[in-house]
């Protein structure tokens, strides 16, 4: 496992490559693809109801509801795959997570735009543990406000873990942009503490 800590002002971001082996990643991707309650949700934007450009699911401990972009999510019950991933991350970071937002990107056309994981229920300095399974996608970070600083690109490979903590969500935004490249499906799991 290769560990890279990024030198970003007012941010604490670390990438663990090969956090899961290729075999583990493939098995988890296939199982989660079939056994997660994926939904295509919609948000209201500029007076129109539009589909989110990816499928999502929310899992967690009982009562751990989550709201973002006007969408209120009630948790599905943990399954064995998610518990395995959760325990592996908890062992590495020394913290326990009680919820997970899953995103399924079917192709390079699926994306998530610039945002911060700064909802009140995540607390003051949220710890976000993000696992990538499937095809590699580019993860981008930019300071807020940008003040002339260029964005940081981090390729998220199959089986990687990206950890964001401290004041990162106060001072930085992140996204997974659309790409014209031929990209296969990807599952992203972001473990959180509500």
Secondary structure, 3 states (H helix, E strand, C coil): CEEEECCCCCCEEEEEECCCCHHHHHHHHHHHHHHCCCECCEEEECCEEEECCCEEEEEECCCCCEEECCEEECCECCCHHHHHHHHHHHHHHCCCCCEEEEEEECCCCCCEEEECCCCHHHCCCCCEEEEEEECCEEEEEEECCCCCCCCEEEEECCCEEEEEECCHHHHEEEEECCCCCCCCCEEEEEEECC
